[in-house]
């Protein structure tokens, strides 16, 4: 497995060109950070909830981020049961890996999910529950989670050596940093408004309720 090795990064000019087709036709006033955050780039969005929900939450997150793990375990279940499952919120999870172990975790979640949001978010939940192990013993943890999710050893190896997937994750991370100005995880956009850092359930609940009233 080679995802820990340094890969050749795509140049910023190439990243901007990759994103430009999504934004070039939009009026200049719409090209704010919230509008940029709303558009997927290299990889398709992984989301839960109705596409017609009145509130959209976009989370930029890293699976080796302790604050992200706390949010996922303590606040996200409330959001899901109270707002996502009732059609009031669409929740989008954007990978913003802060280190190589997080890149490996993001690759594993994508492979387990295989474009199925329910499987993807199940894998994300499993990975966040192993956040300490991901930091300290990433390879064995990723192998274990992959096998627990039904992947064979060959599928796990192929996943973690998938150059195309790696480059897309790396490109999207750079676009998030350079264009959307993401510099920490977690970062949230709630109906286009930016919020930094982990938020407890009551704070997130208040923001969602306020957005629903607008």
N, C-alpha and C positions, 0 to 999 in steps of 0.2 A: 504494500500500500504506500502511495507516494504523495498523498495530499498535503503532508507536512512540509514537503520540499518547497522552496521558493519557486513560484511560477512567474513567467513574464507577464507583467501587468499591461493591460490595454492603455494606450496613451489617452490623456484627457481629451484631446481633440477628437479621438475616435469615440469616446464615451458621449461627448456632446453631440456628435453626428448621429449616434445611435438613438439618442433621445429626441433629437430635433424634429423628426417626422411626427412626433406626438404633439408638439407644441407650436410648430411654426405657423399653423393656420389660426391659432387662437389670438384674440385681441390682446394687445399688450397689457391691458388692465387685468386680464384674467391670468396672466403668467406670474402669479405670486407663488409663494411656497406651498400653500394649500393646494393650488391647482396642479403644481408639479407633483406633489405627493400623491395625488389622486390617480395618477396614471402609472400602470405597470410598464416596465421597460423590457429587460431581456427575458425574464421569467413570468409566467402567468400568475395573477393574484391567487393567493389562497385565502378564501374568505368564508365566513359563516353568516347566515341571516339573509333576509329578503333583499334582493337587489333594489327594491322599491322602498326600503326602509327610510324614514325621514331623517335618521341620524346615521352617519358613517364615521366609524372610528378606525383610524389607521395607526397601527403600532409598529414602530421600528425597534427591533429587539435582537438581542444576542443570547444564545443559549448557554454561554458561560458567564453571564451577568447575574450576580446574586440579586440585584434589585429587580431585574426582569423576572427571575424565578419567583420572588416573593409576590410580585403582581400577578403572575400566572396562577399561583396556588391560592392566594388570598382574595384577590379582587375579581379576576376573570370569571370564576364560577357565578358570582352575583350578576355580572353583566350578561352572561349567557342565559341564566334562568329567567331573569327579570326583563331583559330587553331584547336579546337576540332571538330566543325561542318564541317570543311573542310578536315578532315582526317589526319591532321598533328600531332596532339597530342592526346595521351591517358591519361586521368586524373583519378587518383586513390585517393579516400578519405579514409584515415585511422583514425579511432577514437583514440584519445589520451586524454581521459577525465581527467581534472586536479582536479576535485572535484565530490562529489556525485550528484550535480545537473546536471553536464555534463554527468555523467553516465546515469542518467534518460533520458536526451535528446537523447543520443545515442541509448538507448533502444527503445525510442519512434520512432526514425527515422527508425530503423531496422524493427519495427513492421508495421509501415505505408508502408514502401517500400516493404516488403514481397518478397525480392529478385528481385524486379523490379527496375533497376537503375534509371529510369526516376522518379518514385514515391519517391524513396529514396532521390534523390538530390532535389526534390521539397520540401520534408519534411525538409531536412537540411537547405534549403534557408529560409523556414518559421521559423525554430528554431533560426537561426542566426538573423533574423529580430526582434526576441523577446529576444535578448541576455540580455538586462537589466532586463526584467521581469523574465527570467530564473534564474538570480542571486538572485533576491529579492523575488520572489514568484513562485518558481519552480513548485510546485504541481498544482496550478491552471492553470499555463501557459501550462504545459504538457497536462492537461485534455482538455484545450481549443483547442490546436493544434491537439490533437488526434481526437476530435469531428469534427473539421473543415475538417479533412482529411477523414472522413467517418467511423471512428471507433466507436463502441458502448461503453457505460460505462463499460460493462463486458469485452470487448476486451481491453480497456485502463487499467483496473485493472489487467487483466491477463498479459498484457505486462509488466507493472511495477513491477510485482511480479514473473517474469520469472527467476527462479534461474539459469537455464542453460544458458540463454542469458547473465545474469549478470556475471557469472563466465567466460564465453568466452571473454567478453569485458575486464574483469579484467586481464585475462591471457594474452591477446594480448597487453594490456597496459604495463604489466610487461615485456613481451618479448621485446617490443619496447624500454623500458627504459634500460633493462639489457643487451640485445644483440645488438640492433641497436643504442644504446647510445643516444636516444632521451631524452632531458632534458628541452625542452621548446616547446611551441606551438605559432605560427605554425613553423614547420620544413618541408623543401621540399627536395626531391631528384629529380633532373632533369637529366635523363639519367645517374643515379648513382652518380651524384655529389650533395653534401649536401649543402644546403643554410638555414640559420637561420633567423627567424623573418619575419614579414610582409614585402612584397615587393610591391611598387607602380607599376601601370600598365606598365609604360615605362621601369622600371628596369626588370620586368619579361619578357616583350616583347623582350628586348635586349638579355636576356639569351636564350630564345627560338630560336630566329633568329640565334644566334651563334651555338646552338646545331644542328639546321637544316643544317648548312653549313658544319658540320663535316662529 
